[in-house]
């Protein structure tokens, strides 16, 4: 097995883009909150903010392996081997 080299630039880009999406979600909650009636604003904002937790868990389970998979045959994405037989 060859030695795995993790690029600092690629990792920094994934972290920076993830942080931007994390900051975008409260803005989206405010946008969606403005589109509903006043009695539904809190519910809509909480659904948007809860999605941060759900997507974070899904990233840990599936996304990390796709982004940083070591057995990849492609330079664009990681390995699908644990998910596709």
N, CA, C and O atoms as CSV, one atom per row, in Angstrom:
chain,resi,resn,atom,element,x,y,z
A,1,UNK,N,N,0.841,-1.181,0.000
A,1,UNK,CA,C,0.000,0.000,0.000
A,1,UNK,C,C,0.881,1.236,0.000
A,1,UNK,O,O,1.843,1.324,0.762
A,2,UNK,N,N,0.548,2.188,-0.857
A,2,UNK,CA,C,1.363,3.390,-0.959
A,2,UNK,C,C,1.062,4.353,0.191
A,2,UNK,O,O,0.008,4.288,0.825
A,3,UNK,N,N,2.005,5.232,0.432
A,3,UNK,CA,C,1.852,6.199,1.509
A,3,UNK,C,C,0.802,7.241,1.126
A,3,UNK,O,O,0.773,7.720,-0.008
A,4,UNK,N,N,-0.043,7.579,2.065
A,4,UNK,CA,C,-1.120,8.543,1.829
A,4,UNK,C,C,-0.606,9.937,2.154
A,4,UNK,O,O,-0.088,10.178,3.244
A,5,UNK,N,N,-0.753,10.856,1.201
A,5,UNK,CA,C,-0.341,12.234,1.402
A,5,UNK,C,C,-1.598,13.104,1.366
A,5,UNK,O,O,-2.315,13.130,0.366
A,6,UNK,N,N,-1.856,13.809,2.455
A,6,UNK,CA,C,-3.012,14.685,2.532
A,6,UNK,C,C,-2.557,16.106,2.227
A,6,UNK,O,O,-1.670,16.644,2.890
A,7,UNK,N,N,-3.169,16.696,1.228
A,7,UNK,CA,C,-2.815,18.052,0.813
A,7,UNK,C,C,-3.407,19.065,1.784
A,7,UNK,O,O,-4.606,19.041,2.066
A,8,UNK,N,N,-2.575,19.941,2.285
A,8,UNK,CA,C,-3.041,20.966,3.224
A,8,UNK,C,C,-3.983,21.939,2.532
A,8,UNK,O,O,-4.946,22.401,3.145
A,9,UNK,N,N,-3.727,22.258,1.276
A,9,UNK,CA,C,-4.589,23.179,0.545
A,9,UNK,C,C,-5.975,22.606,0.308
A,9,UNK,O,O,-6.973,23.310,0.462
A,10,UNK,N,N,-6.046,21.332,-0.065
A,10,UNK,CA,C,-7.347,20.693,-0.285
A,10,UNK,C,C,-8.146,20.614,1.008
A,10,UNK,O,O,-9.352,20.862,1.018
A,11,UNK,N,N,-7.478,20.271,2.082
A,11,UNK,CA,C,-8.162,20.184,3.373
A,11,UNK,C,C,-8.642,21.559,3.825
A,11,UNK,O,O,-9.747,21.683,4.354
A,12,UNK,N,N,-7.834,22.581,3.626
A,12,UNK,CA,C,-8.231,23.938,3.998
A,12,UNK,C,C,-9.434,24.399,3.177
A,12,UNK,O,O,-10.324,25.069,3.700
A,13,UNK,N,N,-9.461,24.040,1.887
A,13,UNK,CA,C,-10.589,24.426,1.043
A,13,UNK,C,C,-11.882,23.743,1.498
A,13,UNK,O,O,-12.934,24.381,1.538
A,14,UNK,N,N,-11.815,22.470,1.836
A,14,UNK,CA,C,-13.010,21.758,2.305
A,14,UNK,C,C,-13.496,22.371,3.613
A,14,UNK,O,O,-14.700,22.549,3.796
A,15,UNK,N,N,-12.590,22.694,4.519
A,15,UNK,CA,C,-12.985,23.305,5.788
A,15,UNK,C,C,-13.557,24.706,5.589
A,15,UNK,O,O,-14.538,25.072,6.236
A,16,UNK,N,N,-12.952,25.494,4.697
A,16,UNK,CA,C,-13.449,26.849,4.456
A,16,UNK,C,C,-14.825,26.827,3.802
A,16,UNK,O,O,-15.704,27.599,4.185
A,17,UNK,N,N,-15.019,25.962,2.833
A,17,UNK,CA,C,-16.329,25.895,2.183
A,17,UNK,C,C,-17.383,25.346,3.138
A,17,UNK,O,O,-18.540,25.763,3.081
A,18,UNK,N,N,-17.007,24.428,4.006
A,18,UNK,CA,C,-17.950,23.929,5.014
A,18,UNK,C,C,-18.336,25.037,5.992
A,18,UNK,O,O,-19.496,25.137,6.395
A,19,UNK,N,N,-17.378,25.856,6.369
A,19,UNK,CA,C,-17.674,26.974,7.282
A,19,UNK,C,C,-18.598,27.982,6.613
A,19,UNK,O,O,-19.486,28.531,7.266
A,20,UNK,N,N,-18.405,28.234,5.324
A,20,UNK,CA,C,-19.292,29.160,4.620
A,20,UNK,C,C,-20.718,28.623,4.547
A,20,UNK,O,O,-21.672,29.386,4.699
A,21,UNK,N,N,-20.872,27.334,4.321
A,21,UNK,CA,C,-22.207,26.740,4.299
A,21,UNK,C,C,-22.822,26.798,5.696
A,21,UNK,O,O,-24.019,27.049,5.835
A,22,UNK,N,N,-22.018,26.569,6.723
A,22,UNK,CA,C,-22.517,26.654,8.095
A,22,UNK,C,C,-22.994,28.060,8.425
A,22,UNK,O,O,-23.989,28.223,9.131
A,23,UNK,N,N,-22.304,29.072,7.928
A,23,UNK,CA,C,-22.729,30.448,8.148
A,23,UNK,C,C,-23.931,30.823,7.281
A,23,UNK,O,O,-24.687,31.729,7.631
A,24,UNK,N,N,-24.111,30.142,6.167
A,24,UNK,CA,C,-25.222,30.437,5.279
A,24,UNK,C,C,-26.555,29.942,5.847
A,24,UNK,O,O,-27.600,30.519,5.547
A,25,UNK,N,N,-26.535,28.896,6.652
A,25,UNK,CA,C,-27.768,28.282,7.125
A,25,UNK,C,C,-28.608,29.215,7.997
A,25,UNK,O,O,-29.822,29.254,7.797
A,26,UNK,N,N,-28.050,29.969,8.950
A,26,UNK,CA,C,-28.902,30.920,9.689
A,26,UNK,C,C,-29.499,32.003,8.783
A,26,UNK,O,O,-30.624,32.446,9.014
A,27,UNK,N,N,-28.767,32.426,7.769
A,27,UNK,CA,C,-29.312,33.381,6.806
A,27,UNK,C,C,-30.477,32.786,6.036
A,27,UNK,O,O,-31.463,33.471,5.763
A,28,UNK,N,N,-30.366,31.534,5.690
A,28,UNK,CA,C,-31.454,30.842,5.017
A,28,UNK,C,C,-32.651,30.702,5.946
A,28,UNK,O,O,-33.797,30.785,5.504
A,29,UNK,N,N,-32.389,30.492,7.228
A,29,UNK,CA,C,-33.486,30.414,8.205
A,29,UNK,C,C,-34.224,31.746,8.281
A,29,UNK,O,O,-35.453,31.765,8.360
A,30,UNK,N,N,-33.502,32.846,8.259
A,30,UNK,CA,C,-34.153,34.154,8.265
A,30,UNK,C,C,-34.959,34.376,6.987
A,30,UNK,O,O,-36.061,34.924,7.029
A,31,UNK,N,N,-34.410,33.952,5.861
A,31,UNK,CA,C,-35.115,34.088,4.585
A,31,UNK,C,C,-36.404,33.274,4.583
A,31,UNK,O,O,-37.465,33.785,4.222
A,32,UNK,N,N,-36.311,32.007,4.986
A,32,UNK,CA,C,-37.504,31.170,5.039
A,32,UNK,C,C,-38.492,31.675,6.087
A,32,UNK,O,O,-39.704,31.585,5.890
A,33,UNK,N,N,-37.986,32.202,7.191
A,33,UNK,CA,C,-38.862,32.748,8.219
A,33,UNK,C,C,-39.663,33.943,7.722
A,33,UNK,O,O,-40.781,34.176,8.180
A,34,UNK,N,N,-39.103,34.693,6.798
A,34,UNK,CA,C,-39.820,35.822,6.230
A,34,UNK,C,C,-40.860,35.428,5.205
A,34,UNK,O,O,-41.682,36.258,4.817
A,35,UNK,N,N,-40.847,34.192,4.758
A,35,UNK,CA,C,-41.785,33.750,3.728
A,35,UNK,C,C,-43.044,33.099,4.295
A,35,UNK,O,O,-43.972,32.796,3.546
A,36,UNK,N,N,-43.085,32.881,5.610
A,36,UNK,CA,C,-44.242,32.200,6.201
A,36,UNK,C,C,-45.005,33.167,7.096
A,36,UNK,O,O,-44.547,34.278,7.365
A,37,UNK,N,N,-46.173,32.730,7.553
A,37,UNK,CA,C,-46.957,33.566,8.469
A,37,UNK,C,C,-46.235,33.689,9.805
A,37,UNK,O,O,-45.374,32.873,10.135
A,38,UNK,N,N,-46.587,34.699,10.556
A,38,UNK,CA,C,-45.853,35.008,11.792
A,38,UNK,C,C,-45.921,33.877,12.817
A,38,UNK,O,O,-44.983,33.712,13.596
A,39,UNK,N,N,-46.995,33.099,12.841
A,39,UNK,CA,C,-47.078,32.013,13.814
A,39,UNK,C,C,-46.168,30.842,13.455
A,39,UNK,O,O,-45.920,29.986,14.304
A,40,UNK,N,N,-45.665,30.779,12.230
A,40,UNK,CA,C,-44.826,29.661,11.792
A,40,UNK,C,C,-43.343,30.023,11.681
A,40,UNK,O,O,-42.535,29.192,11.267
A,41,UNK,N,N,-42.983,31.242,12.045
A,41,UNK,CA,C,-41.596,31.686,11.872
A,41,UNK,C,C,-40.637,30.863,12.719
A,41,UNK,O,O,-39.613,30.402,12.214
A,42,UNK,N,N,-40.946,30.670,13.987
A,42,UNK,CA,C,-40.044,29.923,14.862
A,42,UNK,C,C,-39.877,28.483,14.385
A,42,UNK,O,O,-38.769,27.946,14.396
A,43,UNK,N,N,-40.972,27.864,13.969
A,43,UNK,CA,C,-40.900,26.494,13.467
A,43,UNK,C,C,-40.014,26.414,12.226
A,43,UNK,O,O,-39.189,25.506,12.121
A,44,UNK,N,N,-40.165,27.329,11.305
A,44,UNK,CA,C,-39.370,27.309,10.076
A,44,UNK,C,C,-37.900,27.553,10.373
A,44,UNK,O,O,-37.031,26.921,9.773
A,45,UNK,N,N,-37.615,28.472,11.300
A,45,UNK,CA,C,-36.223,28.749,11.642
A,45,UNK,C,C,-35.584,27.561,12.359
A,45,UNK,O,O,-34.418,27.249,12.116
A,46,UNK,N,N,-36.327,26.902,13.228
A,46,UNK,CA,C,-35.782,25.732,13.924
A,46,UNK,C,C,-35.538,24.573,12.958
A,46,UNK,O,O,-34.565,23.836,13.117
A,47,UNK,N,N,-36.402,24.401,11.965
A,47,UNK,CA,C,-36.169,23.343,10.976
A,47,UNK,C,C,-34.885,23.605,10.196
A,47,UNK,O,O,-34.141,22.673,9.893
A,48,UNK,N,N,-34.622,24.868,9.871
A,48,UNK,CA,C,-33.389,25.194,9.163
A,48,UNK,C,C,-32.166,24.977,10.042
A,48,UNK,O,O,-31.144,24.486,9.564
A,49,UNK,N,N,-32.255,25.332,11.313
A,49,UNK,CA,C,-31.107,25.176,12.206
A,49,UNK,C,C,-30.880,23.711,12.593
A,49,UNK,O,O,-29.734,23.301,12.781
A,50,UNK,N,N,-31.929,22.930,12.714
A,50,UNK,CA,C,-31.775,21.499,13.004
A,50,UNK,C,C,-31.120,20.781,11.832
A,50,UNK,O,O,-30.435,19.773,12.011
A,51,UNK,N,N,-31.338,21.309,10.635
A,51,UNK,CA,C,-30.698,20.691,9.470
A,51,UNK,C,C,-29.171,20.754,9.562
A,51,UNK,O,O,-28.490,19.913,8.976
A,52,UNK,N,N,-28.620,21.737,10.289
A,52,UNK,CA,C,-27.165,21.801,10.485
A,52,UNK,C,C,-26.682,20.534,11.187
A,52,UNK,O,O,-25.693,19.933,10.769
A,53,UNK,N,N,-27.368,20.129,12.240
A,53,UNK,CA,C,-26.973,18.925,12.972
A,53,UNK,C,C,-27.121,17.666,12.142
A,53,UNK,O,O,-26.251,16.795,12.174
A,54,UNK,N,N,-28.215,17.558,11.398
A,54,UNK,CA,C,-28.444,16.366,10.580
A,54,UNK,C,C,-27.393,16.257,9.488
A,54,UNK,O,O,-26.832,15.183,9.270
A,55,UNK,N,N,-27.125,17.347,8.810
A,55,UNK,CA,C,-26.128,17.321,7.738
A,55,UNK,C,C,-24.733,17.071,8.296
A,55,UNK,O,O,-23.924,16.408,7.647
A,56,UNK,N,N,-24.434,17.586,9.485
A,56,UNK,CA,C,-23.130,17.320,10.098
A,56,UNK,C,C,-22.934,15.836,10.383
A,56,UNK,O,O,-21.856,15.294,10.142
A,57,UNK,N,N,-23.964,15.182,10.890
A,57,UNK,CA,C,-23.870,13.743,11.154
A,57,UNK,C,C,-23.730,12.969,9.847
A,57,UNK,O,O,-22.935,12.032,9.773
A,58,UNK,N,N,-24.478,13.339,8.826
A,58,UNK,CA,C,-24.364,12.665,7.532
A,58,UNK,C,C,-22.986,12.871,6.913
A,58,UNK,O,O,-22.463,11.973,6.254
A,59,UNK,N,N,-22.397,14.041,7.118
A,59,UNK,CA,C,-21.050,14.297,6.608
A,59,UNK,C,C,-20.040,13.360,7.287
A,59,UNK,O,O,-19.165,12.800,6.628
A,60,UNK,N,N,-20.171,13.199,8.599
A,60,UNK,CA,C,-19.247,12.327,9.318
A,60,UNK,C,C,-19.403,10.874,8.848
A,60,UNK,O,O,-18.414,10.158,8.697
A,61,UNK,N,N,-20.648,10.446,8.619
A,61,UNK,CA,C,-20.892,9.057,8.247
A,61,UNK,C,C,-20.495,8.784,6.799
A,61,UNK,O,O,-19.803,7.803,6.528
A,62,UNK,N,N,-20.921,9.637,5.864
A,62,UNK,CA,C,-20.732,9.355,4.441
A,62,UNK,C,C,-19.769,10.308,3.733
A,62,UNK,O,O,-18.935,9.866,2.944
A,63,UNK,N,N,-19.872,11.579,4.001
A,63,UNK,CA,C,-19.158,12.582,3.223
A,63,UNK,C,C,-17.657,12.561,3.375
A,63,UNK,O,O,-16.940,12.796,2.402
A,64,UNK,N,N,-17.156,12.286,4.573
A,64,UNK,CA,C,-15.714,12.311,4.784
A,64,UNK,C,C,-15.014,11.271,3.925
A,64,UNK,O,O,-13.963,11.547,3.348
A,65,UNK,N,N,-15.586,10.085,3.838
A,65,UNK,CA,C,-14.981,9.024,3.034
A,65,UNK,C,C,-15.003,9.390,1.554
A,65,UNK,O,O,-14.065,9.072,0.823
A,66,UNK,N,N,-16.070,10.059,1.106
A,66,UNK,CA,C,-16.130,10.476,-0.294
A,66,UNK,C,C,-15.144,11.596,-0.591
A,66,UNK,O,O,-14.590,11.656,-1.689
A,67,UNK,N,N,-14.919,12.480,0.370
A,67,UNK,CA,C,-14.010,13.597,0.140
A,67,UNK,C,C,-12.545,13.190,0.286
A,67,UNK,O,O,-11.691,13.654,-0.470
A,68,UNK,N,N,-12.257,12.329,1.252
A,68,UNK,CA,C,-10.871,11.992,1.552
A,68,UNK,C,C,-10.604,10.497,1.456
A,68,UNK,O,O,-9.691,10.002,2.116
A,69,UNK,N,N,-11.375,9.758,0.650
A,69,UNK,CA,C,-11.178,8.315,0.520
A,69,UNK,C,C,-9.803,7.990,-0.032
A,69,UNK,O,O,-9.344,8.621,-0.984
A,70,UNK,N,N,-9.158,7.022,0.554
A,70,UNK,CA,C,-7.776,6.730,0.190
A,70,UNK,C,C,-7.639,5.737,-0.953
A,70,UNK,O,O,-6.600,5.717,-1.613
A,71,UNK,N,N,-8.652,4.908,-1.213
A,71,UNK,CA,C,-8.551,3.925,-2.275
A,71,UNK,C,C,-9.158,4.454,-3.568
A,71,UNK,O,O,-9.666,3.670,-4.371
A,72,UNK,N,N,-9.119,5.728,-3.781
A,72,UNK,CA,C,-9.806,6.349,-4.913
A,72,UNK,C,C,-9.103,6.042,-6.227
A,72,UNK,O,O,-7.876,5.988,-6.304
A,73,UNK,N,N,-9.912,5.844,-7.247
A,73,UNK,CA,C,-9.404,5.683,-8.600
A,73,UNK,C,C,-9.574,6.959,-9.402
A,73,UNK,O,O,-9.250,6.991,-10.589
A,74,UNK,N,N,-10.069,7.995,-8.780
A,74,UNK,CA,C,-10.334,9.261,-9.456
A,74,UNK,C,C,-9.668,10.397,-8.680
A,74,UNK,O,O,-9.606,10.356,-7.451
A,75,UNK,N,N,-9.174,11.402,-9.387
A,75,UNK,CA,C,-8.614,12.551,-8.674
A,75,UNK,C,C,-9.681,13.512,-8.147
A,75,UNK,O,O,-9.350,14.447,-7.419
A,76,UNK,N,N,-10.950,13.303,-8.497
A,76,UNK,CA,C,-12.013,14.237,-8.153
A,76,UNK,C,C,-12.798,13.846,-6.918
A,76,UNK,O,O,-13.359,14.720,-6.256
A,77,UNK,N,N,-12.859,12.584,-6.586
A,77,UNK,CA,C,-13.626,12.147,-5.424
A,77,UNK,C,C,-12.955,10.941,-4.797
A,77,UNK,O,O,-12.074,10.328,-5.399
A,78,UNK,N,N,-13.378,10.602,-3.579
A,78,UNK,CA,C,-12.787,9.502,-2.846
A,78,UNK,C,C,-13.386,8.165,-3.231
A,78,UNK,O,O,-13.830,7.966,-4.362
A,79,UNK,N,N,-13.391,7.283,-2.303
A,79,UNK,CA,C,-13.803,5.910,-2.563
A,79,UNK,C,C,-15.276,5.697,-2.227
A,79,UNK,O,O,-15.760,6.172,-1.200
A,80,UNK,N,N,-15.985,4.978,-3.100
A,80,UNK,CA,C,-17.374,4.594,-2.854
A,80,UNK,C,C,-17.450,3.186,-2.283
A,80,UNK,O,O,-18.550,2.682,-2.058
A,81,UNK,N,N,-16.324,2.541,-2.042
A,81,UNK,CA,C,-16.310,1.107,-1.710
A,81,UNK,C,C,-17.134,0.725,-0.485
A,81,UNK,O,O,-17.741,-0.345,-0.522
A,82,UNK,N,N,-17.212,1.499,0.597
A,82,UNK,CA,C,-18.024,1.039,1.714
A,82,UNK,C,C,-19.526,1.116,1.432
A,82,UNK,O,O,-20.308,0.467,2.127
A,83,UNK,N,N,-19.946,1.890,0.434
A,83,UNK,CA,C,-21.358,2.135,0.203
A,83,UNK,C,C,-21.905,1.376,-0.991
A,83,UNK,O,O,-23.092,1.051,-1.023
A,84,UNK,N,N,-21.065,1.088,-1.971
A,84,UNK,CA,C,-21.495,0.407,-3.193
A,84,UNK,C,C,-20.688,-0.858,-3.336
A,84,UNK,O,O,-19.457,-0.829,-3.301
A,85,UNK,N,N,-21.378,-1.967,-3.496
A,85,UNK,CA,C,-20.626,-3.227,-3.632
A,85,UNK,C,C,-20.378,-3.578,-5.078
A,85,UNK,O,O,-19.761,-4.604,-5.367
